[in-house]
Structures are given as C-alpha cells and as structure tokens.
C-alpha cells in the first residue's frame, strides 16, 4: 500500500475454498439446497475442484477442493472456521436443512439485535455443511444505519463474510489493518447472552467480534 494511501489493498471477497472428499457431491448439495449455480470445475495441483456461486454473483463463491475433510467441530476452533451468507427466509431454509443429507442444523434460527452497536436486527441459524464447514445463514429484519445489509438475491446470496477465530483479537486485527489496509465495519463485545449460550462459552468470559472489510462495494 503506497505511503499515505488509506484505501485497502484488497477488494471484495472473491471466494472461499473448502476441502472435501467429493467436490462434485459437495457442489451438488449447495446447488440443491441453496439454489446456487455451478461456475467452474477442473484440477489444481492434481486435485479436482468444483466452484459454485449464487445466481448472478461474481464474488462470494465457494470452491470445493478434493482433500482431507476437517472435523465437524462443535466449538469455534482457532483458525478459519466459518462462512456466512444472507438468506431471504431463514426459517424456511432451516426446514430444508432438516430434510438434507449433506447439511446438519447446529443452531436453529435465533434473533439478534445489534442496533445499538450500529448494525441491525437479524435472524440467523448455524449449520454444518460439506467438509464439516460451519455455515451461518442470516436474514435481515431491519437495515443498519448508514449502509445496506448484504443482498440475498432471490433466495440465498453469496458468501459475504468468513470467520477467523483468534486468541488475540487486537493483534490479529492490527495485522490485517496494517498489511492489507482493511477497515473495521462493526465491533461488538459480550460477556454473557446469546453468543455465549450458542457456543457454550462461560458466563463472564469476554467474546469480541470485529468485522473487517476491504475496498469492495457494499458489505462483503
């Protein structure tokens, strides 16, 4: 980043890669459940891959790459752990997940109110998807002040955030700010409540969350 240039050196989130035993089956499961479209397929260093995306989306795609699947962790383990998409009907999606053989519902739809933190009221679920990846599916109930929430399209929108759990939030945040020029979109902290109950955290233990974004238009 040139000296004095405040702009992030990264744009929007193009996509995320998930290791799976069978990329074709994993891609087919997102096509069937989320209504996404197959975008590309091929091989990368000898391993097969299939890329899928929300209809009409040029970013927020998922590339399923042949490789050892991660464990279906119940807790927020350290490292890159989750993907988040915006949906139009989160309760309807929960019913579809219940009938799916490739997804498992971890947390039924819950309503979160982050208006005091500058965000919005939204309703979300958490499910395990192909490769054991945690997927958050979020429906906007209201709009945040000063910005538009990510667009769900006709049903399910593209991936608009990826979750990174770190034992040192300040140090990790500073790394992404300094190296990539990313900016803080939202910052919240809890010591009790829904977040603690959802992830089994001890009451009183601080749980901090920061959303960092690049230079891409909108959220994501």
N, C-alpha and C positions, 0 to 999 in steps of 0.2 A: 504494500500500500504506500503510495507516494507520501512523503512528509507533509503534514498539514491537511491531507485529504481525509475528511471524516466519513466518506462513503465506505460501506462494507465491500470487501473484495469478493464476496460470494453473492450470488443472486438468489433465486428461489430453489427449493428442494426439488431436484430432478427426480430422485427415486431412492429406494432402499433395497438392499439385497438381503434375501433370507435363504439360508442353506436348508435344503430339504432332500429327502431320499429320492423323491419322484417329482421333478419340476412340472411335468405335464399334468399330473393329478392335482398338484397344488394350485397351478394356474386355473385348471378347470373348476376347482372349488370356489375360487373368487369370482369367476365368471358366473357361476350358477347362483351363488349366494348374494353377491353384491351388484350383479348386473354389469360388471366391468367387461372390457374388451381385450382380446389378445393383441399385443403390439409387435412382438418380435420373438424370435427363437433362434438358437444356434449353439455354438460351443465357445467356451472361454477357457483357455489352457487345458483343453481336453475334457472339460466338464460341461454337460448340457445345461442350458438355461432357457427359461421362458419368461417374457416380460408382459405384464398386464397393466392396464390403466383404466381409469374412469372414462366413460364416453366423452370424447372431445377434449380430454385433458392432455396437455403437453408437459405436465410436471406431476410430481407426487405419485410416480409409478412404483410398482413392486417387481423386482427381478428375482425369480426363484432359481437358484443355482444349485446344481447337484453337488451334494456334500453331506457331511455328518450333521444330523439334526441336533439342535440344542435341546436340553431337558425342558419339560413343561413345568417351569418354576412357578410356585405359588406366591413367592415373595418377590419384591423388587430387588433382584440381584444387581451387583455393580456392573457397569458397562452399558452398552446399547441394548435396551430391553424391550422397547415397545414402539408401535406405530399408532397413529391416531388419524381417523377420518371423520368427516362430518356427514350426517345422515338426515333425511327428512322425517323419518318415522322410526325412532329408536325402539319403541315398544313393539312395533311390527317386526323389526329386524330381530329382536330377542326371540320372537316366536319362530322365525325362520331358522335361527341358530339352533333352537331346541330340536328341530327336525333334521339338522345337518349331521352327517357322519364325519365331517372334516373340521368342524368347529365345536368348541365346548364353552358354554357360558360359565364364566367365573363369577362375575358380579352382575346381578340383574340391574335394570335401569334405576338410577338414582338421580335426584335433582340437586344441583349445586347452585348456590347464589354467590357470585363473585362481583356483584355490582359495586360494593364498597371498595374493592381493590381495582376498580377501573375496567373490569371485564363485563360479563353478562350473567344472566341466569341460563343455565343449560342443563340438559338431561343426558346422562351417559351410562353406557354399560362397558364391561370389560370381558373379553373372550379370548381363549387360546385359538390361534389359527394354525395353518400348516407350518411345520418346522418348530412348533412349540412357541411361536412368537405371540406376545401379548398384544392384542389389538383393542384400542379404545375407540368406541363409536359414540359420537357426540351430536346431539341435536340442539340447536339454538332455540331457546324460548323467548329471549329478548336479544337486542343488539347492543354491543358495547358502545360506550361513549367515544366519539371521535374516529371510529373505524368500523368497517363491516366485518362480521364474522365470516369465516371461510364458507364458500358456496358448496352446497350439497348436490347441485345439479338436479336431475330428475329423481334421484333416489339416494345414491351414495357418491360423495365427491372423492377427490384424490387424497392421498396422504398429505396432511398439512403440518404434521409435527412428528418428530421421533424422540423417544425418551432416553436420556442418558443419566444413569444413577451414579453419583459420585460421593465419596466420603468427605470431600472438601469442596463445597459449592462455590465459595468465594474464589478459591484458587482456579478451579475449572472455568468459572465464568470469565475471570480475568484473562485466561489463556485464549479463549475464543474471541474476546473483545480485542485483545492486543494483536493476535496473529491474523484474524480474519475480519476485524472491524465490525463484528456483529453487535447489534444493539438490543437492549432489554425492552421487550414488548409488555411483559407482565411479570410482577414479582409478588409472591404471597408466602406466608409462613403460618404454620399451625402448631399447636401443642396438644390439641385434642379435636374430637369431632369426626366428621365423616371420613376424612382421609385416613385417620388412624384406625377407625373400625374397618375400613375397606382393606387395608394392608396389614392389619394385625400389629400396629405399632403401639408401644407402651404409652399410656396417657402421660402427658408432661414432656415427652421427648419431642424436640423440635423437628419439624419436617418442612424444609424450604423448597420452593419451586420457582424457577425462573424460566421464562420463555424468551429465547434469543432469536432474532431474525436477521436475514441478510437484506440485500437491496432489491429483492423481488417485489412486485406489486402485490398489495394485499397481505393477508395472513398466510404463512406457509412458505 
